[in-house]
Amino acid sequence: MDETISLPAMQVASDFHISIDGQHFRNIVQEQVGQEVASFIFSYLGTIHSQRNLVVATSTRFNILNHIPGSSDNLINLKRINDVRYLNKFFEAINAFLPVGGIYINSVQTYDIRKQRILKKYPPILNWFLYSLDVLFRRVFPKMPVTKKIYFALTQGHNRVLSKAETFGRLYSCGFEVECEKLVGSELYFVARKTREPYFDTNPTYGLLIKLRRIGKNGKMFGVYKARTMHPYAEYLQEYVYKKNSLAEGGKFKDDFRVTTSGKFMRKFWLDELPMLINVMRGQMKIVGVRPLSRHYLSLYPEEARQRRSQYRPGLIPPFYVDMPKTLDEIVASELRYLDAYDKNPIITDFSYLFKALYNILINRARSN
């Protein structure tokens, strides 16, 4: 087979690329990343008929843009994405290079992996102190408007730590679907397939106060204010989480890795819901009513229920806290009962549901999961 190799340096830390077919391709990849990672890559590529593979070890999108779009069907980057400064632009460049259906393989060191490494490396007490400093510098600084500039000035974006949810969420926002993942050593390897063009989101939910796109009255989209309980870009992973874990009791996503530790506490005491009062004051929502849902979650509803609930303004306190349903079918039935009662007497229905919901929340300890 024809082979084309360009190797300025045979070190994984240096930027290089390979466009190659055959056994030589396998040997070079194994030399760079080791047997276990190479086996993971080739076990997946072995299911793909195309042999047009581009291998790079780079943290800059310009080394991707230098290649002719569509010249390869699969791209493997042997340098982890933690060293990429403009990550969305990097993913968008890979999306532009690959054809629809093309495969992208890379790795990331996540928060959880880094946490375990620090706690094991240092003695007790000191390890938690150093881990706290690491969290402050590598997780908090990059996300705050002022400290973000300081962080990137000092680090130039190198050795940045990302959560699994943010990594996968960014991939989905940039037009990929994650098909496979594997933890090897201190890095999480992933296989993503290009399915569409990127969203080019110019307003991602990155701060402490976020605004989520939800469907309101007459099917119009609007921004629902909430306190952040999930990792950044987690909203793009609803379909992924649903496919992996389906729904748990109460209609929430089961084993949702997108929720942060602090987020679980906030949800338990409804603290994340308080900013929705802004939507109530703007007239986009009312105090009692069916909850505003994302497109994906609403797609799980029967067509008749979707049409019915679109006729009403959504509410801050849903019928859920009156009936406490356990399955999606029970949730739908609960909402339809509320809407039937609301049609007959709106004011009495909302007051009745409000007091019953507050009783369940305050006395029976019903909580938002």
FISENU-106935 format. One record per residue: x, y, z of N, C-alpha, C, O in turn; residue in one letter. Coordinates in steps of 0.02 Angstrom, whole numbers, plus 32768, in hexadecimal, padded with zeros to 4 digits. Example, Ala and Ser with C-alpha at 12.3 -4.5 7.8 and 13.67 -1.06 7.14 Angstrom:
82947EE4818682677F1F818682947F5B818682C87F5A81A7A/82827F90816282AC7FCB816582858002818A829E80398192S/
This chain:
802A7FC48000800080008000802B803F80008064803E8019M/801080767FE3803480B57FE3803980D1802A800980CB8050D/807080EE803B807A810B807C80958151807680C1815F804CE/807C817D809E809481C280A180A081D380EA807181D28111T/80DD81E280FC80EE81EF8142811082338147813C8243811FI/80FC825A8178811D82988187812A829981D180FB82A181F9S/8168829181E58178828C822C81B282BA823D81EC82A5823CL/81A482F9824E81DA8327826381FE830F82A18239831C82AAP/81DA82EB82CD81F982D2830B81D48294832081978290831AA/81F88263833981DA8225834F81CC8227839A81DB81F883BEM/81B0825F83B1819D826583F78154827A83FB813E82A683D6Q/8130825A842780E98269842A80DB82B0844180A582CA8433V/810A82CF846480FF8314847B81048346844280EC837F8448A/81238332840A812B835F83D180F1835583A180D5831F839CS/80DF838B837D80AA8385834C80C3835D831080F8836B82F5D/809D832C82FD80AD830782C0806E82EB82A3803A82E982C4F/807282D48264803882B48247804D827B821A8084827C81FEH/802282498213802E821081E87FF0820681BD7FB9820481D8I/7FF981FF817D7FC281EB81527FDB81AB8130800381AE8101S/7FC3817281477FE4813381377FB480F9813B7F8480FA8161I/7FC080C681127F9A808981147FC7804F812680048052811BD/7FAA801A81427FD07FDD814B7FF07FD4818E7FE27FF881BEG/801D7FA18192803B7F8E81D180697FC381ED806E7FCA822AQ/80897FEA81C180B5802081D9808E8050820580A780698237H/8050805E81F18023808982178019806E825D801E8094828DF/800D802F82648003800F82A58042801382D0803F8022830BR/807B800682B180BA800682D680CA804A82F380E08050832DN/80C0807F82CB80D180C282E280A380D8831A80B980F6834BI/806280C98314803380DC8349804580B8838A804380D783BFV/8054807883868065805183C280A5806C83E280AB806E841FQ/80D4808183B98113809D83D3810580DE83FA812780EC842CE/80D5810583E480C781458404809E813F844480AB81638474Q/806C81138445803D8112847D803B80D184A4801880CD84D6V/805F809E848E805F805F84B2802D802D84998001803D8471G/80357FEF84B0800E7FB784977FC37FBD84A87F997FB1847DQ/7FB37FD084E67F6D7FD184FB7F44800484D47F0D7FF584BEE/7F60804084CD7F3C807484A87F378061845E7F038069843FV/7F6E804984437F6E803483FC7F3A7FFE83F07F187FFE83BDA/7F357FCF841E7F047F9984167EBD7FB484177E927F9D83F1S/7EB17FE584437E6F800484457E5F802784037E28801F83E9F/7E8F804D83E97E84807183AA7E76804083717E47804A834AI/7E9F800D836C7E997FE083327E5F7FAF833A7E447F968308F/7E4C7FA183777E117F7683817DD37F9A83677DA57F7A834ES/7DD37FDD836D7D9A800283537DA1800D83087D71800382E3Y/7DDC802282F17DE5802E82AA7DDE7FEE82817DCF7FF08245L/7DE77FB582A27DE07F76827F7D997F6982687D8E7F40823CG/7D687F8D82877D227F8582727D107FB5823A7CD87FB58221T/7D407FDF82277D33801181F37D547FFB81B27D8F7FE981B2I/7D307FFD817C7D4A7FE5813C7D7F8014811F7DAE7FFD80FDH/7D788055812C7DA78085810E7DED807D812C7DF480708168S/7E20808581027E65808281197E8680C881157EC280CE811FQ/7E5E80FB81077E7B813F81027E7D815E81477E4C817C815ER/7EB5815881687EBD816F81AD7EF281A681B17F2781A08192N/7EE281DA81D67F13820F81E47F22820E822E7EF482128257L/7F62820882407F78820882867F9F824882937FCD8259826DV/7F8C826C82C87FAF82A982DB7FBF82A683257FA1827F834AV/7FEE82CF833A7FFC82D98381800383248388803B833F8385A/7FCB834683937FCB838F83907F9983AC83C17F68838C83D4T/7FA783EB83D67F78840F84017F61844F83E07F4384798400S/7F6D845683A07F588491837B7F2F847E833E7F3F844E831BT/7EFA84A483327ECD849482FA7EEE84A282B77ED884888284R/7F2384CB82B67F4284DC82767F63849F82557F68849C8218F/7F78846E827E7F94843182627F5E840482457F6C83D6821FN/7F1F841182577EE683EE82387ED2841281F87EC483F281C5I/7ECF845481FB7EB9847C81C27EE9847881877ED78487814FL/7F28846481947F59845E815F7F4A842381307F67842080F9N/7F1E83F681447F0E83BC811B7ECF83CA80F17EA483F08105H/7ECB83AA80B97E9283B3808C7E55839280AA7E56835780BAI/7E1E83B780B27DE0839980CE7DCA835D80A57DC7835F8068P/7DB9832780C97DA182EB80A87DD782BE808E7DC8828A8071G/7E1882CF80997E4E82A680807E57826680A97E7882378093S/7E3B826580E57E3C822981107DF7821F812E7DD1824F8138S/7DE781E1813C7DA681D1815A7DA881CF81A67D7581D781C7D/7DE481C481C17DEB81BE820A7E2781E782217E5981EA81FEN/7E218206825C7E58822D82777E65821782BF7E37821482E8L/7EA4820882CE7EB981F383117EEC822583297F20822F8309I/7EDF824683627F0E8275837F7F2D825483BD7F09824183EBN/7F6E824E83BE7F91822C83F47FA5825B842D7FC38245845EL/7F96829B84277FA382CB845D7F6082DB847E7F3082ED845CK/7F5D82D584C07F1E82E084E37F05832784DA7F2C835584CFR/7EC4833084DF7EA6837184D17EAF83A3850A7E9D83DD8503I/7ECC838E85427ED783BB857B7F0683F4856A7F078427858CN/7F2E83EB85357F5E841F85227F43844C84EB7F67847884D2D/7F04844384D87EE6846C84A37EC884AC84C27E9F84A884EFV/7EDE84E684A97EC7852684C57E7E853584B17E54854084DCR/7E70853484707E2C854384577E0C850184417E0E84EE8407Y/7DEE84E084727DD8849B84677D9F849584347DA184698409L/7D6E84C184387D3784BD84077D5084CA83C07D3A84A88391N/7D7D84FA83B87D98850783767DBF84CB835C7DBF84BC8320K/7DE184A8838A7E06846B83797DD6843583607DE28417832CF/7DA0842A83857D6E83F883717D4C840C832F7D3E83E28305F/7D3F844D83277D20846482EA7D4D845982AD7D35844A8277E/7D8F846182B67DBE845482807DBE840A826C7DC183FA8231A/7DBB83DF829E7DB7839782907D768386826D7D75835D823FI/7D4083A682827D00839B82617D0383B082187CE9838C81EDN/7D2383E8820A7D29840081C57D5583D2819A7D4A83CC815EA/7D8583B281BA7DB3838681967D92834381847D9D8328814EF/7D6A832881B37D4E82E681AA7D0D82E881827CE883198185L/7CFF82B2815C7CBD82AD813C7C898297816F7C9B827F81A5P/7C49829F81607C158286818C7C1D823B81937C2382178161V/7C1E822381D17C2B81DC81DE7C7381CE81EF7C8481968203G/7C9F820181E87CE581F881F87CF181EF82427CCA8207826BG/7D2781CD82537D3781BC82987D7081E882B37DA281F38290I/7D68820082F07D9B822883137DAA820683557D7D81FA837DY/7DEB81F783627E0181D6839F7E33820283C27E62821C83A3I/7E2B820C84047E578236842B7E52822284757E3081F28486N/7E73824784A17E71823884E87E6E827885117E7D82AE84F8S/7E5B827085517E5682A8857F7E65829085C57E53825885D7V/7E8782BA85ED7E8D82AD86357E5582D386577E5283108653Q/7E2982AF86797DEE82CD86977DFA82E286E07E2D82D086FDT/7DCA830786FC7DCE831B87427DD682DF87707E0282DF879BY/7DAC82AD87657DAE827287917DF1824E878E7E0B823887C1D/7E0C824887527E4D8227874A7E83824E876E7EAC82328792I/7E84829087647EB782BA87847EAF82B987D07EE182B887F4R/7E7182B987E97E6582B888307E838279884F7EA7827D8881K/7E76823F88327E908200884C7EDC81FE884A7EFC81E38877Q/7EF9821B88167F42821B880F7F62824588467F9482318864R/7F45828188547F6082AD88887F58828E88CD7F87828F88F6I/7F1E827288DB7F118255891E7F3D8219892C7F50820D8965L/7F4E81F388F87F7981B889017FC381CB89057FEB81A88925K/7FD5820288E6801C821588E1803782328922807182288932K/800D825689488024827A89838005825C89C37FD1823C89BFY/8026826689FD800C824B8A3D7FCB826D8A517FBB82A38A39P/7FA4824C8A7E7F6582688A957F6C82AF8AB17FA182C18ACAP/7F3982D58AAC7F33831C8ABF7F5683488A8C7F3883758A70I/7F97833A8A7F7FBA83618A4C7F9A83568A077F94838489DFL/7F84831889FA7F67830989B87F27833089AD7F1B83488976N/7EFC833589E17EBE835A89D97ECB83A689D47EA783C989B1W/7EFE83BE89F77F10840589F27F27841589AA7F118447898DF/7F5383EB89907F6C83F7894C7F3583EE89187F32841288E6L/7F0883BE89257ED083B488F77EA283F188F77E89840588C2Y/7E96840F89317E6C844B89357E8A8485890E7E6784A988EBS/7ECD848D89147EEE84C188ED7EEA84B388A27EE284E1887AL/7EF0847488907EEC8460884A7EA7846F882E7EA0848887F6D/7E73846088557E2E846E88407E2484B988367E0784CF8804V/7E3D84E188667E36852A88627E57854588237E3A856E87FFL/7E95852E88167EBB854A87DE7EA4852E879B7E9D8554876AF/7E9884ED87977E8B84CE87567E4184C687447E3084BB870AR/7E1584CC87767DCE84C587677DA7850687707D7985148749R/7DB9852D87A47D95856B87B07DB185A587877D8B85C98766V/7DF285AE87887E1285E687657DFF85E9871B7DEE861F8703F/7E0185B186F57DF385B686AD7DAB85C9869D7D9B85D98663P/7D7E85C986CE7D3785D686C17D1F861A86DA7CE7862E86CBK/7D48863E87007D35867F871A7D5186B586EC7D8A86B086D6M/7D2986E986DC7D3E871C86AB7D82873A86B87DAA8742868AP/7D91874C86F87DD1876E87077E0A873C870B7E3E874586EBV/7E01870787337E3686D6873D7E4486AD86FE7E7A869086F7T/7E1486AA86D07E1E868586927E5986A1866B7E82867B8650K/7E5E86E386697E96870386457ED886F386677F0B86E78645K/7ED886F386A97F1686E486CE7F2A869B86C17F65868D86B5I/7EF9866E86C47F07862786BB7F27861986777F5B85F88673Y/7F09863386427F23862585FF7F64864A85F17F8C863385C8F/7F6E868386127FAE86A6860A7FE7867E8629801E867C860EA/7FD9865D8661800C86358683801785F18663805085D9865FL/7FE285D2864B7FE7858D86327FE7858685E77FFB855385CCT/7FD185BB85C47FC885B8857B7F99857E85677F9B8565852FQ/7F6F856A85967F3E853685877F5884F0858E7F3284C08581G/7F9784E785A37FB384A485A97F9D848285EA7F9484A2861EH/7F96844085E67F86841786207F45842C86427F3D8428867FN/7F178443861A7ED4845586337EAE841686447EB483E38622R/7E85841986797E5F83DE868F7E1683E8867D7DF9841D8689V/7DF883B586607DB383B886497D8B837E86687DA7834A8677L/7D4B838986707D20835186857D0D832786497D11833F8610S/7CFA82EA86557CE282BF861F7CA482DE85FF7C9C82DC85C2K/7C7782FA86287C3A8318860E7C49835385E17C2B835A85ABA/7C77837F85F57C8883B885CB7CA983A2858A7C9983BC8555E/7CD68371858E7CF8835885527CC5833D85207CC5835084E5T/7C9A831085377C6982F2850A7C36832584F37C1F832484BAF/7C23835485207BF38388850D7C0F83B484D67BEB83C684A7G/7C4E83C684DB7C6E83EE84A77C6F83C884657C6383E48430R/7C7D838784687C7D835E842B7C39835E840A7C33836883CEL/7C05835484327BC1835484167BAE839983F97B8F839C83C4Y/7BC283CF841B7BB3841184027BD8841F83C07BC384498398S/7C0F83FC83B67C388405837A7C2983D183447C4F83CB8314C/7BF283AD834B7BDB838283157BEF833983197BEA831682E7G/7C05832183537C1982DB835B7BEA82B6838A7BC882D483B3F/7BEA827483847BCA824883B57BFE821883D07C2481FB83A9E/7C01821084127C3181E484317C18819C842C7BE1818D8443V/7C408171840F7C2C812B84057C4D80FB84357C3280C58443E/7C87810E844F7CAD80DE84787CDD810584A57CF5813B8492C/7CEB80EB84E07D1B810A850D7D4080D385337D25809D853FE/7D7E80E285467DA680B1856C7DDA80D585967DFE8101857DK/7DDE80C385D67E0F80E086037E5080B885FD7E51807C860BL/7E8680DA85E97EC780BA85E37EF980E4860B7F09811C85F8V/7F1280C886427F4180ED866C7F20812B86897EED812786ABG/7F3D8165867C7F2381A486977EFC81CC86627EF38208866BS/7EE781AB862D7EC281CF85F97E8581A885E27E85816B85E1E/7E5081CD85D27E1281B185B87E1381B9856C7E1181F18552L/7E14818185487E13818284FF7DCB817E84E77DA2815A8504Y/7DBC81A284B27D7881A284987D79819B844C7DA981AF842AF/7D43817F84327D38817983EA7CF981A083DA7CC3819183F4V/7CFF81D283AE7CC681FC839C7CBB81FA83507CEB81F7832AA/7C7D81FA833C7C6C81F982F47C4C823B82E07C1F82548303R/7C61825782A87C428294828F7BFD828582747BF58258824AK/7BCB82A9828C7B86829D82767B6782DA82547B3582D48231T/7B848315825F7B67835382447B9A838B824A7BD283818262R/7B8583C682347BAE8402823D7BA9841A82867B79840B82A8E/7BDB843F829E7BD9845982E37BA0848C82EC7B8884A982BCP/7B8C8495832B7B5A84C8833B7B78850E833C7B54853F8333Y/7BBA851383467BDC8553834D7BBA857D83837BA785B78377F/7BB3856083BD7B91858183F57BBC85BB840E7BF485B18426D/7BA185F884097BC6863384207BB5864684677BD286758483T/7B86862284867B72863284CA7B6A85F284F37B3385E28509N/7BA185CC84FE7B9B858E85247B8C859B856D7B9C85D18587P/7B6E856B858E7B5D857285D57B9B856385FF7BA5852A8615T/7BC38597860B7C04858D862B7C0885AC86707C36859C8696Y/7BDA85D986827BDF85FB86C27BB785DA86F97B9C85A486F0G/7BB485FB87337B9085E1876C7B4485E987617B1D85BF8778L/7B30861F87407AEA8629872D7AE4861986E37B04863A86B9L/7ABC85E886D37AB785D1868E7A7185DE86727A4285E98697I/7A6C85DC86307A2C85E5860E7A2485AC85DC7A4885A985AAK/79F5858085E979EB854485C179B2854F8590797E856C85A1L/79BB853785527987853D851F79518509852D795D84CD852DR/79158521853878DC84F6854778A0850B851C789D85438503R/787084DE8516783584EA84ED77FD8506851977EA84E7854BI/77E3853F850677AE855F852C776B855C8508775F852E84E1G/7740858C851776FD858D84FA7701859584AE772A85BB8494K/76D58572848C76D185728442771185588422771F856783E8N/77388530844877748512842C77AF8541842377E0852F8403G/77AA857E843E77E085AE84377819859F8468780D858E84A2K/785785A584507891859A847A78A085D884A378998610848AM/78B385CF84E178C98607850B78FE85EF853C790785B38546F/7920861E855B7957860D8589793E860885D07924863885ECG/794585CD85EE793285C28633796F85CC866079A385AC8656V/796985F9869079A1860786BE79A485D286F5797285C18714Y/79E185BA870179EC858A87377A32859487537A5E85AF8731K/7A3C857F87907A80857C87AB7AA1853D87917A818509878CA/7AE1854287817B02850887627B0784CD87927B1F84D587CAR/7AF08493877C7AF7845587A27B1C842087797B2C83EB8793T/7B298430873A7B4C8401870E7B8C841F86F37B97845C86F7M/7BB683F486D87BF4840C86B97BE38434867A7BAE8429865CH/7C0F846186657C03848886287BF6845A85EB7C14842485E6P/7BCB846F85BF7BB9844C85817B91840C858D7B8583E5855FY/7B7D840085CC7B5983C385DC7B1583BF85B97AFA838985AFA/7AF983FA85A87AB683FA858A7AB583D785467A8083C3852EE/7AF083D085267AF383AF84E57AF2836384EA7AEE834084B8Y/7AF4834A85277AFB830185317ABB82DE85467ABE82A5855CL/7A8382FF85427A4582E085587A37829F85327A27826C8551Q/7A3E82A084F17A31826484CA7A64822E84D97A5281F384DDE/7AA3824184E27AD8821184F27ACA81EF85347ACF81B18539Y/7AB9821685687AAB81F985AA7A6D81CD85A77A6B819885C7V/7A3B81E2858279FD81BA857D7A0B8176855C79F281438572Y/7A34817785277A44813885047A6C810985317A6480CD852EK/7A978126855A7AC280FE85857A9D80E385C27AA680A985D5K/7A72810D85E07A5680FC86217A0A80FE862679ED80E78657N/79E9811A85F379A0812085F4798A814D862E79B181768647S/794B814486457930816E867A792B814886BB791D810C86BCL/7938816B86F27931814D873478EC815D875078C3817D872EA/78DF8147878C789F815687AC789681A187B578C481C387CAE/785C81B987A3784E820187A7785B82258766785382628762G/7870820087317878821E86F078BA824086E478C4825D86AEG/78E8823F8714792A825C870B7958822A86E8794981EE86E6K/798F824386CB79BF821786AB79E481EE86E079FA820A8712F/79EA81AE86D57A0A818087047A56818787027A73818B86CCK/7A758186873E7ABF818987437ADB81C287187B0781B686EED/7AC281FE87227AD5823686F77B188253870D7B1C8277873ED/7B4D824286E87B91825786FA7B9B82A286EC7BCF82BE86FEF/7B6A82C286CD7B71830986BE7B69833586FC7B80836F86FCR/7B49831B87307B3B8343876C7B79834687997B98831387A7V/7B8B838287AF7BC5838B87DA7BB3837A88237B7883738833T/7BE68374884D7BDA836688947BB2839E88B57B83839188DAT/7BC683DC88A87BA1841588C47B5B841988A57B2C842F88C6S/7B55840388677B15840488457AE283D688667AA783E68869G/7AF9839C887E7ACC836E88A07AB0838D88E07A76838388F0K/7ADB83B289047AC483D489407A91840A892F7A5D840F8951F/7A9F843188FC7A72846788E97A2E844C88D379FA846888E3M/7A2F841588AD79F083F8889679C783DD88D0798983E088CFR/79E983C2890179C683A5893A799B83D9895F796783C9897AK/79B38418895F7990844C8984797484828956796584BA896CF/796C84728916794A849E88E7797084DF88D97954850D88BBW/79AE84E588EE79D3852488E579DE8534889B79E2856E8888L/79E48500887279F0850B882A79B38527880679B9854287D0D/797785208825793985358805792A857F88107903859D87EBE/7947859D8843793585E28856793D8615881E791386418818L/7972861087F47978864287BD793E8641878B793686718766P/7916860C878A78DD860A875D78A8863E876F787B864C8747M/78AE865B87AA7881869287BC788A86CD878C785C86F58783L/78C586D2876E78D08706873B78A286FB87007884872A86E6I/789B86BC86EB786D86AB86B4782586B986C777FC86CD869DN/781486AD870777D086BB871E77C28706871A778D871A8703V/77F1872E873177E88777872F77E5879286E877C687C586DCM/7805876F86BA78048784867377C5876C864F77B9877F8616R/779D874486717760872C8652776986EF8626773A86DB8603G/77A586D2862577B2869785FC779A8657861E778D862585FEQ/7794865B8661777D86228688774D863C86BD7747867886CAM/7729860C86DD7700861D8717771585F18752773F85C5874AK/76F985FE878C771085DA87C77701858F87C3772C856687D0I/76C4857D87B076B0853787AA76A2852787617683854E873EV/76BA84ED874A76AD84D8870576DB84A186F07708848D8716G/76D0848786B576FC8453869B77428471868F774884AA867BV/7775844A869C77B98464869777CE846F864F77BA84498623R/77F684A38642781284AC85FF7846847685F17872846A861BP/7842845685B8786D841C85A9789B842B856E788D84568544L/78D18406856B78FE8409853178DD83E484F778AD83BF8500S/78F783EF84BB78DC83CD848078E08381848778B1835D8477R/791A836984A17922832184A678F2830384D878D282D084CAH/78ED8321851378C18305854678798307852F785382D8853AY/7865833E850F7820834384F67812830F84C177D982F984BAL/784582FC849B783C82CA84667829828684827810825B845ES/7835827A84C47823823B84E377D8823884F377BE82028502L/77B6827084F1776F827485007746825C84C4775D8261848BY/770A824284CF76DC8233849876C98273847376C882A98491P/76BB826E843376AC82A8840A767282D084267674830E8428E/763D82AE843D760382D18458761582FB849575FE8333849CE/763F82E084C17654830584FC7680834084EA767B83758508A/76AB833884B776D6836F84A076AB83A9848776B783E38498R/76798399845F764D83CD8444762683EF847B761C842C847AQ/760E83C884AB75E583E384E0760C8414850C75F5844B851AR/764783FF8523766C84298552768884678531769A84978553R/768E846884EE76A884A384CB767784DE84CD768A851684BBS/763A84D284E27607850784E4760B8531852375E68562852AQ/763885208551763A85418592767F855B85A276B28541858AY/7681859185CA76C185A885E476DC8574861576B6855B863FR/771B85648612773785348642773C8553868777368590868FP/7746852886BA7747854086FE7786852E872477AB85018711G/77918552875B77CB8546878777BF850787B177EC84DE87BAL/7783850087CC777284C587F67744849887CD770B84AC87BEI/775B845D87BA77348431878F7704840487B5770B83FB87F2P/76D383E7879276A583B687B176C9837A87CF76AD835687F8P/7707837087BB772F833887D4773083368820772B8301883EF/773583718840773B8373888976F9836C88AD76F7836C88EBY/76C3836488877683835488A57676830988A1766282EA88D3V/768282EC8867767482A4885C76AF8277886976A7823B8876D/76ED82938866772B826C886F772D822E8843773581F6885CM/772582368801772781FC87D3776D81DF87D0779E820087E1P/7772819F87BC77B2817C87BB77CB816D877578078163876BK/779F816A874477B3815A86FF779F819386D1777981BF86E4T/77BA8191869477A981C58663775F81C48654774081F9864EL/77428189864C76F98184863E76D181A38677769F81C5866AD/76E6819886B476C381B686ED76CC820286EF769E82268703E/7707821A86DB7712826286D876E4828286A576C682B686B2I/76DF8263866A76B3827D8635766A827E864E764782B08645V/76548248866E7610824486887604827A86BD75CE829886BEA/7635828686E8762F82B9871C762782FE86FD75FE83258714S/764E830D86C9764A834E86A976068358868675E9838E8689E/75EE8324866675AD83298643757483338675754583588666L/7578831386B07545831E86E37545836786FA751183868703R/758183828703758783C88717756983F686E17543842386F2Y/757983EA86A275608414866C75148410866574F384418657L/74F983D4866F74B083CC866E748F83F686A5745E84198699D/74AC83F486E17491841B8719749B8466870E7470848E871FA/74D4847886F074E384BE86E374B284DB86B1749E851586B8Y/749F84B5867F746F84CD864D742C84DE866D740A850D8658D/741984B886A073D884C386C173D984FE86F073AA852586F3K/7410850587167414853C8746745E854C8754747C85308781N/747B8579872C74C38586873174DB859D8776750C85828790P/74B985CE879474D185EB87D374CD85B8880C74FE85AF8831I/749485978813748D8566884974BE852C884074DC85158870I/74C68516880274F384DE87F4753B84EF8807755D84C88828T/7552852A87F37597853D880275A28545884D75D685318867D/757385648871757A856A88BA757A852688DC75A185198909F/754D84FA88C5754A84B688E2758A849088D775A584728905S/75A48492889975E3846F8889761E848E88AE764B846A88C4Y/761D84D088B6765484F188D9765984DA8921768F84C98938L/762184D98945762284C6898C7632847B89947655846889C3F/7617845289687626840A896C767083FD895E768F83D3897FK/768C8420892D76D38418891C76FF842F8955772E840C8968A/76EF846989727717848389AA7713845489E67745844C8A0AL/76D9843689F176D284068A28770083CA8A1D772283B48A4BY/770183B089E0772D837689D17776838989D6779F836189ECN/778783C789C177CD83DC89C377E483E98A0A781B83D38A1EI/77BB840D8A3177D084228A7477C483ED8AA977EC83E58AD7L/778D83C98AA4777B83978AD8779183518AC577AE832E8AEEI/7782833D8A88779482F98A7277DA82F38A5477EF82BD8A40N/77FD832D8A527843832D8A3B784B831789F3787D82F789E3R/781C832889C87825831A8981785C83478967785E83828978A/7889832B893F78C38351892978CD834B88DE78B6831B88BER/78F0837D88C17904837B887B7946835688767977836A8895S/7948831F884F798582F6884B79B78312881979EC82F4880FN/
